Amino acid sequence: MTGDVVNLRQFRKQKVRADKDRQAEQNRISFGRTKAEKSLTRALNDKAETQLDQSKREKPDGKDKSD
């Protein structure tokens, strides 16, 4: 009856490394966007904001109805 000898220090370190790898993978998914993707998003947001500003109507006297 022989059992495998396990070094607990190495086992703990291996577990910590695996946890860090898992966390790093999650961070890559959550935050890992290329510079091109970021600039495309920024450009689309700027374009949408510009179109929204162009479609706004201004009051002739510059006052709201609630005044």
N, C-alpha and C positions, 0 to 999 in steps of 0.2 A: 504494500500500500504506500505509494509515493505520490506526493503532491508537488505541484509546481511552486517553486520559490519565487515570491514576488517582492521586488524592492519597492516599498511604499513611497519612498522619496521620488523615485523615477515615475511611479504611477501617478502621483500628484502632479508632477511637472507636466506629464503627458496630458493629463486632464485639463490643466490650465491652458496649455498650448491649443488644445482642441476648442476650448471655450473662446479663446481669443480669435482663432481662425473663423469660428462661426459668427462672432460679432463683426469681424472685418468684412465678411461676406455680406452681412446685412447692411453695413455702412456703404459698401460699394453699390449695392442696389439702391439704397435710399439717396445717397449724395453724389454718386459717381456719374456726373454728366460731363460730356466733353465740352470744350470751349465753343465749338461750332453749335452744339445743342443749346447752350446758354445764350449765345448771341442770336440764334434764330428765335428763341422764346422772347428775348428782349425786343427784337425787331417786330415781331407779331404784336406784342403788347403796345409798342409805340404806335404802330399803324392803327390798331383798334382805338387807342386813345385819341389819335388825330381825327379819325373818322367820327368819333363821338363828339368831339369839340366842334367839328364842322357842321354837324347836324343840329346843334343847339340853336334855339331862337332867342334873340334878345328882345327885351321889352323896349318899346319906342322911347319911353320916358326914363327907363332904367330903374323903375320901382316895381315891387311885387304887388299883387292884388291885395295881399293881407294888410298893407299899410293903411 
